Amino acid sequence: MQPLPAPAVPPLLPVDEFVATLPKATLFGAVYFTDGDDRPVQLRAVYSDDHPWQLPGGTAEAGERPWQTAVRETEEETGLVVAGPPRLLAAVFGLPGAAWPLATAGFVFDGGRLSDRQIAELVLDPAEHDDVRVLPLQDWRALMPPRDFVRLTAFAEARRTGRAAYVGTWDWDESAAPDPAGEAAP
């Protein structure tokens, strides 16, 4: 029996040329907090009518890891210093669209339960947020787009079950309807 010929291997591209062919993404880190009754804590963004209620967090800076981003952004936005170790609640991914030309990849960490005093002492950065609210999960539905509510529900479910959620269709294409079967799979 004769050996089969080796398959042809395409020539490898130089690293810089190969990297230029890859999709680009922004990276974020955020922290999910609740009060003692497991009601989500969110901040109202002054810069986004499309996504008015958000978790403390933001986009990673060069050389920063998602946990570092979540801790830094939470302190900048609320004055609250988050203690570790990190507890991952969810991975979030969105494809680029008209509103943002890059994909988005992020990690949401469990910040635990805040006391009434901690919530009252939050100091918002007025350039980013002008209100903080603590509401039962279902009350958030009327205050945010459906896909944002699906994402928030996934975080609450991940906390409840102890199983990290994957929110894989939080795309920048605003016309995309949330897919309850694929939007958030804990």
C-alpha positions as protocol buffer text, in pm:
chain_id: "A"
residue {
  index: 1
  type: MET
  ca { x: 0 y: 0 z: 0 }
}
residue {
  index: 2
  type: GLN
  ca { x: 138 y: 334 z: -100 }
}
residue {
  index: 3
  type: PRO
  ca { x: 123 y: 628 z: 144 }
}
residue {
  index: 4
  type: LEU
  ca { x: -117 y: 906 z: 61 }
}
residue {
  index: 5
  type: PRO
  ca { x: 42 y: 1228 z: -59 }
}
residue {
  index: 6
  type: ALA
  ca { x: 66 y: 1501 z: 203 }
}
residue {
  index: 7
  type: PRO
  ca { x: -200 y: 1771 z: 165 }
}
residue {
  index: 8
  type: ALA
  ca { x: -80 y: 2101 z: 23 }
}
residue {
  index: 9
  type: VAL
  ca { x: -23 y: 2358 z: 296 }
}
residue {
  index: 10
  type: PRO
  ca { x: -85 y: 2718 z: 199 }
}
residue {
  index: 11
  type: PRO
  ca { x: 205 y: 2951 z: 271 }
}
residue {
  index: 12
  type: LEU
  ca { x: 181 y: 3127 z: 607 }
}
residue {
  index: 13
  type: LEU
  ca { x: 126 y: 3501 z: 609 }
}
residue {
  index: 14
  type: PRO
  ca { x: 357 y: 3725 z: 806 }
}
residue {
  index: 15
  type: VAL
  ca { x: 203 y: 3801 z: 1147 }
}
residue {
  index: 16
  type: ASP
  ca { x: 114 y: 4165 z: 1066 }
}
residue {
  index: 17
  type: GLU
  ca { x: -64 y: 4062 z: 745 }
}
residue {
  index: 18
  type: PHE
  ca { x: -251 y: 3779 z: 919 }
}
residue {
  index: 19
  type: VAL
  ca { x: -358 y: 4006 z: 1207 }
}
residue {
  index: 20
  type: ALA
  ca { x: -497 y: 4257 z: 955 }
}
residue {
  index: 21
  type: THR
  ca { x: -740 y: 3988 z: 835 }
}
residue {
  index: 22
  type: LEU
  ca { x: -884 y: 3918 z: 1183 }
}
residue {
  index: 23
  type: PRO
  ca { x: -1201 y: 4074 z: 1326 }
}
residue {
  index: 24
  type: LYS
  ca { x: -1141 y: 4359 z: 1571 }
}
residue {
  index: 25
  type: ALA
  ca { x: -1321 y: 4400 z: 1903 }
}
residue {
  index: 26
  type: THR
  ca { x: -1340 y: 4629 z: 2202 }
}
residue {
  index: 27
  type: LEU
  ca { x: -1312 y: 4469 z: 2544 }
}
residue {
  index: 28
  type: PHE
  ca { x: -1509 y: 4567 z: 2853 }
}
residue {
  index: 29
  type: GLY
  ca { x: -1545 y: 4473 z: 3217 }
}
residue {
  index: 30
  type: ALA
  ca { x: -1847 y: 4543 z: 3439 }
}
residue {
  index: 31
  type: VAL
  ca { x: -1977 y: 4458 z: 3786 }
}
residue {
  index: 32
  type: TYR
  ca { x: -2325 y: 4334 z: 3875 }
}
residue {
  index: 33
  type: PHE
  ca { x: -2443 y: 4445 z: 4219 }
}
residue {
  index: 34
  type: THR
  ca { x: -2770 y: 4392 z: 4400 }
}
residue {
  index: 35
  type: ASP
  ca { x: -2903 y: 4513 z: 4730 }
}
residue {
  index: 36
  type: GLY
  ca { x: -2970 y: 4276 z: 5018 }
}
residue {
  index: 37
  type: ASP
  ca { x: -3298 y: 4168 z: 4855 }
}
residue {
  index: 38
  type: ASP
  ca { x: -3124 y: 4073 z: 4525 }
}
residue {
  index: 39
  type: ARG
  ca { x: -3264 y: 4374 z: 4340 }
}
residue {
  index: 40
  type: PRO
  ca { x: -3022 y: 4486 z: 4063 }
}
residue {
  index: 41
  type: VAL
  ca { x: -2838 y: 4817 z: 4107 }
}
residue {
  index: 42
  type: GLN
  ca { x: -2795 y: 5015 z: 3786 }
}
residue {
  index: 43
  type: LEU
  ca { x: -2674 y: 5358 z: 3679 }
}
residue {
  index: 44
  type: ARG
  ca { x: -2849 y: 5588 z: 3430 }
}
residue {
  index: 45
  type: ALA
  ca { x: -2612 y: 5692 z: 3154 }
}
residue {
  index: 46
  type: VAL
  ca { x: -2618 y: 6057 z: 3044 }
}
residue {
  index: 47
  type: TYR
  ca { x: -2458 y: 5966 z: 2710 }
}
residue {
  index: 48
  type: SER
  ca { x: -2688 y: 5689 z: 2582 }
}
residue {
  index: 49
  type: ASP
  ca { x: -3058 y: 5717 z: 2509 }
}
residue {
  index: 50
  type: ASP
  ca { x: -3043 y: 5372 z: 2347 }
}
residue {
  index: 51
  type: HIS
  ca { x: -2911 y: 5197 z: 2659 }
}
residue {
  index: 52
  type: PRO
  ca { x: -3007 y: 5424 z: 2948 }
}
residue {
  index: 53
  type: TRP
  ca { x: -2951 y: 5185 z: 3241 }
}
residue {
  index: 54
  type: GLN
  ca { x: -2616 y: 5018 z: 3284 }
}
residue {
  index: 55
  type: LEU
  ca { x: -2393 y: 4836 z: 3526 }
}
residue {
  index: 56
  type: PRO
  ca { x: -2081 y: 5009 z: 3654 }
}
residue {
  index: 57
  type: GLY
  ca { x: -1805 y: 4926 z: 3407 }
}
residue {
  index: 58
  type: GLY
  ca { x: -1657 y: 5027 z: 3078 }
}
residue {
  index: 59
  type: THR
  ca { x: -1405 y: 4977 z: 2803 }
}
residue {
  index: 60
  type: ALA
  ca { x: -1060 y: 4839 z: 2877 }
}
residue {
  index: 61
  type: GLU
  ca { x: -757 y: 5060 z: 2842 }
}
residue {
  index: 62
  type: ALA
  ca { x: -441 y: 4938 z: 2668 }
}
residue {
  index: 63
  type: GLY
  ca { x: -276 y: 4658 z: 2865 }
}
residue {
  index: 64
  type: GLU
  ca { x: -570 y: 4620 z: 3102 }
}
residue {
  index: 65
  type: ARG
  ca { x: -744 y: 4291 z: 3179 }
}
residue {
  index: 66
  type: PRO
  ca { x: -1126 y: 4273 z: 3213 }
}
residue {
  index: 67
  type: TRP
  ca { x: -1123 y: 4240 z: 3595 }
}
residue {
  index: 68
  type: GLN
  ca { x: -891 y: 4541 z: 3624 }
}
residue {
  index: 69
  type: THR
  ca { x: -1123 y: 4734 z: 3394 }
}
residue {
  index: 70
  type: ALA
  ca { x: -1431 y: 4643 z: 3598 }
}
residue {
  index: 71
  type: VAL
  ca { x: -1263 y: 4747 z: 3925 }
}
residue {
  index: 72
  type: ARG
  ca { x: -1124 y: 5074 z: 3783 }
}
residue {
  index: 73
  type: GLU
  ca { x: -1444 y: 5176 z: 3608 }
}
residue {
  index: 74
  type: THR
  ca { x: -1661 y: 5094 z: 3911 }
}
residue {
  index: 75
  type: GLU
  ca { x: -1444 y: 5314 z: 4132 }
}
residue {
  index: 76
  type: GLU
  ca { x: -1442 y: 5597 z: 3875 }
}
residue {
  index: 77
  type: GLU
  ca { x: -1818 y: 5581 z: 3822 }
}
residue {
  index: 78
  type: THR
  ca { x: -1938 y: 5520 z: 4179 }
}
residue {
  index: 79
  type: GLY
  ca { x: -1650 y: 5568 z: 4423 }
}
residue {
  index: 80
  type: LEU
  ca { x: -1695 y: 5204 z: 4529 }
}
residue {
  index: 81
  type: VAL
  ca { x: -1381 y: 4992 z: 4557 }
}
residue {
  index: 82
  type: VAL
  ca { x: -1455 y: 4633 z: 4452 }
}
residue {
  index: 83
  type: ALA
  ca { x: -1272 y: 4361 z: 4643 }
}
residue {
  index: 84
  type: GLY
  ca { x: -1164 y: 4041 z: 4476 }
}
residue {
  index: 85
  type: PRO
  ca { x: -1123 y: 3774 z: 4394 }
}
residue {
  index: 86
  type: PRO
  ca { x: -1314 y: 3808 z: 4067 }
}
residue {
  index: 87
  type: ARG
  ca { x: -1628 y: 3595 z: 4033 }
}
residue {
  index: 88
  type: LEU
  ca { x: -1735 y: 3570 z: 3670 }
}
residue {
  index: 89
  type: LEU
  ca { x: -2109 y: 3597 z: 3610 }
}
residue {
  index: 90
  type: ALA
  ca { x: -2123 y: 3631 z: 3233 }
}
residue {
  index: 91
  type: ALA
  ca { x: -1939 y: 3663 z: 2906 }
}
residue {
  index: 92
  type: VAL
  ca { x: -2104 y: 3903 z: 2662 }
}
residue {
  index: 93
  type: PHE
  ca { x: -2038 y: 3924 z: 2288 }
}
residue {
  index: 94
  type: GLY
  ca { x: -2178 y: 4148 z: 2016 }
}
residue {
  index: 95
  type: LEU
  ca { x: -2108 y: 4176 z: 1646 }
}
residue {
  index: 96
  type: PRO
  ca { x: -2031 y: 4517 z: 1497 }
}
residue {
  index: 97
  type: GLY
  ca { x: -2306 y: 4723 z: 1339 }
}
residue {
  index: 98
  type: ALA
  ca { x: -2404 y: 5070 z: 1226 }
}
residue {
  index: 99
  type: ALA
  ca { x: -2381 y: 5211 z: 1579 }
}
residue {
  index: 100
  type: TRP
  ca { x: -2027 y: 5077 z: 1644 }
}
residue {
  index: 101
  type: PRO
  ca { x: -1781 y: 4941 z: 1384 }
}
residue {
  index: 102
  type: LEU
  ca { x: -1614 y: 4682 z: 1611 }
}
residue {
  index: 103
  type: ALA
  ca { x: -1731 y: 4366 z: 1780 }
}
residue {
  index: 104
  type: THR
  ca { x: -1765 y: 4383 z: 2159 }
}
residue {
  index: 105
  type: ALA
  ca { x: -1640 y: 4122 z: 2406 }
}
residue {
  index: 106
  type: GLY
  ca { x: -1693 y: 4168 z: 2776 }
}
residue {
  index: 107
  type: PHE
  ca { x: -1696 y: 4007 z: 3114 }
}
residue {
  index: 108
  type: VAL
  ca { x: -1944 y: 4077 z: 3392 }
}
residue {
  index: 109
  type: PHE
  ca { x: -1832 y: 4002 z: 3745 }
}
residue {
  index: 110
  type: ASP
  ca { x: -2040 y: 3948 z: 4057 }
}
residue {
  index: 111
  type: GLY
  ca { x: -1991 y: 4241 z: 4295 }
}
residue {
  index: 112
  type: GLY
  ca { x: -2213 y: 4089 z: 4561 }
}
residue {
  index: 113
  type: ARG
  ca { x: -2483 y: 4254 z: 4767 }
}
residue {
  index: 114
  type: LEU
  ca { x: -2450 y: 4617 z: 4870 }
}
residue {
  index: 115
  type: SER
  ca { x: -2590 y: 4747 z: 5197 }
}
residue {
  index: 116
  type: ASP
  ca { x: -2838 y: 5035 z: 5196 }
}
residue {
  index: 117
  type: ARG
  ca { x: -2557 y: 5254 z: 5332 }
}
residue {
  index: 118
  type: GLN
  ca { x: -2318 y: 5156 z: 5051 }
}
residue {
  index: 119
  type: ILE
  ca { x: -2585 y: 5236 z: 4793 }
}
residue {
  index: 120
  type: ALA
  ca { x: -2663 y: 5572 z: 4956 }
}
residue {
  index: 121
  type: GLU
  ca { x: -2292 y: 5660 z: 4957 }
}
residue {
  index: 122
  type: LEU
  ca { x: -2233 y: 5593 z: 4585 }
}
residue {
  index: 123
  type: VAL
  ca { x: -2082 y: 5901 z: 4422 }
}
residue {
  index: 124
  type: LEU
  ca { x: -2171 y: 5920 z: 4053 }
}
residue {
  index: 125
  type: ASP
  ca { x: -1946 y: 6078 z: 3792 }
}
residue {
  index: 126
  type: PRO
  ca { x: -2188 y: 6338 z: 3645 }
}
residue {
  index: 127
  type: ALA
  ca { x: -2010 y: 6320 z: 3308 }
}
residue {
  index: 128
  type: GLU
  ca { x: -2129 y: 5959 z: 3280 }
}
residue {
  index: 129
  type: HIS
  ca { x: -2428 y: 5892 z: 3509 }
}
residue {
  index: 130
  type: ASP
  ca { x: -2695 y: 6100 z: 3678 }
}
residue {
  index: 131
  type: ASP
  ca { x: -2898 y: 5846 z: 3876 }
}
residue {
  index: 132
  type: VAL
  ca { x: -2867 y: 5516 z: 4057 }
}
residue {
  index: 133
  type: ARG
  ca { x: -3167 y: 5289 z: 4107 }
}
residue {
  index: 134
  type: VAL
  ca { x: -3237 y: 4966 z: 4286 }
}
residue {
  index: 135
  type: LEU
  ca { x: -3547 y: 4790 z: 4158 }
}
residue {
  index: 136
  type: PRO
  ca { x: -3693 y: 4440 z: 4150 }
}
residue {
  index: 137
  type: LEU
  ca { x: -3577 y: 4265 z: 3833 }
}
residue {
  index: 138
  type: GLN
  ca { x: -3917 y: 4276 z: 3662 }
}
residue {
  index: 139
  type: ASP
  ca { x: -3947 y: 4653 z: 3719 }
}
residue {
  index: 140
  type: TRP
  ca { x: -3639 y: 4709 z: 3501 }
}
residue {
  index: 141
  type: ARG
  ca { x: -3823 y: 4571 z: 3195 }
}
residue {
  index: 142
  type: ALA
  ca { x: -4015 y: 4897 z: 3134 }
}
residue {
  index: 143
  type: LEU
  ca { x: -3699 y: 5110 z: 3163 }
}
residue {
  index: 144
  type: MET
  ca { x: -3477 y: 4945 z: 2905 }
}
residue {
  index: 145
  type: PRO
  ca { x: -3475 y: 4792 z: 2557 }
}
residue {
  index: 146
  type: PRO
  ca { x: -3583 y: 4426 z: 2549 }
}
residue {
  index: 147
  type: ARG
  ca { x: -3234 y: 4293 z: 2475 }
}
residue {
  index: 148
  type: ASP
  ca { x: -3088 y: 4490 z: 2767 }
}
residue {
  index: 149
  type: PHE
  ca { x: -3350 y: 4334 z: 2993 }
}
residue {
  index: 150
  type: VAL
  ca { x: -3270 y: 3985 z: 2861 }
}
residue {
  index: 151
  type: ARG
  ca { x: -2904 y: 4051 z: 2938 }
}
residue {
  index: 152
  type: LEU
  ca { x: -2983 y: 4179 z: 3292 }
}
residue {
  index: 153
  type: THR
  ca { x: -3201 y: 3874 z: 3351 }
}
residue {
  index: 154
  type: ALA
  ca { x: -2912 y: 3648 z: 3244 }
}
residue {
  index: 155
  type: PHE
  ca { x: -2688 y: 3811 z: 3506 }
}
residue {
  index: 156
  type: ALA
  ca { x: -2949 y: 3759 z: 3778 }
}
residue {
  index: 157
  type: GLU
  ca { x: -2998 y: 3397 z: 3675 }
}
residue {
  index: 158
  type: ALA
  ca { x: -2622 y: 3336 z: 3671 }
}
residue {
  index: 159
  type: ARG
  ca { x: -2597 y: 3472 z: 4024 }
}
residue {
  index: 160
  type: ARG
  ca { x: -2894 y: 3259 z: 4136 }
}
residue {
  index: 161
  type: THR
  ca { x: -2769 y: 2933 z: 3982 }
}
residue {
  index: 162
  type: GLY
  ca { x: -2394 y: 2980 z: 4023 }
}
residue {
  index: 163
  type: ARG
  ca { x: -2347 y: 2906 z: 3650 }
}
residue {
  index: 164
  type: ALA
  ca { x: -2191 y: 3174 z: 3433 }
}
residue {
  index: 165
  type: ALA
  ca { x: -2409 y: 3304 z: 3148 }
}
residue {
  index: 166
  type: TYR
  ca { x: -2311 y: 3348 z: 2788 }
}
residue {
  index: 167
  type: VAL
  ca { x: -2484 y: 3641 z: 2619 }
}
residue {
  index: 168
  type: GLY
  ca { x: -2382 y: 3584 z: 2259 }
}
residue {
  index: 169
  type: THR
  ca { x: -2605 y: 3803 z: 2047 }
}
residue {
  index: 170
  type: TRP
  ca { x: -2580 y: 4146 z: 2210 }
}
residue {
  index: 171
  type: ASP
  ca { x: -2500 y: 4294 z: 1868 }
}
residue {
  index: 172
  type: TRP
  ca { x: -2457 y: 4658 z: 1772 }
}
residue {
  index: 173
  type: ASP
  ca { x: -2724 y: 4622 z: 1502 }
}
residue {
  index: 174
  type: GLU
  ca { x: -3014 y: 4787 z: 1684 }
}
residue {
  index: 175
  type: SER
  ca { x: -3265 y: 4634 z: 1445 }
}
residue {
  index: 176
  type: ALA
  ca { x: -3180 y: 4283 z: 1564 }
}
residue {
  index: 177
  type: ALA
  ca { x: -3454 y: 4150 z: 1788 }
}
residue {
  index: 178
  type: PRO
  ca { x: -3348 y: 3958 z: 2096 }
}
residue {
  index: 179
  type: ASP
  ca { x: -3350 y: 3585 z: 2045 }
}
residue {
  index: 180
  type: PRO
  ca { x: -3472 y: 3435 z: 2371 }
}
residue {
  index: 181
  type: ALA
  ca { x: -3325 y: 3098 z: 2272 }
}
residue {
  index: 182
  type: GLY
  ca { x: -2979 y: 3233 z: 2193 }
}
residue {
  index: 183
  type: GLU
  ca { x: -2950 y: 3574 z: 2360 }
}
residue {
  index: 184
  type: ALA
  ca { x: -2851 y: 3451 z: 2700 }
}
residue {
  index: 185
  type: ALA
  ca { x: -2771 y: 3092 z: 2770 }
}
residue {
  index: 186
  type: PRO
  ca { x: -2663 y: 3030 z: 3129 }
}
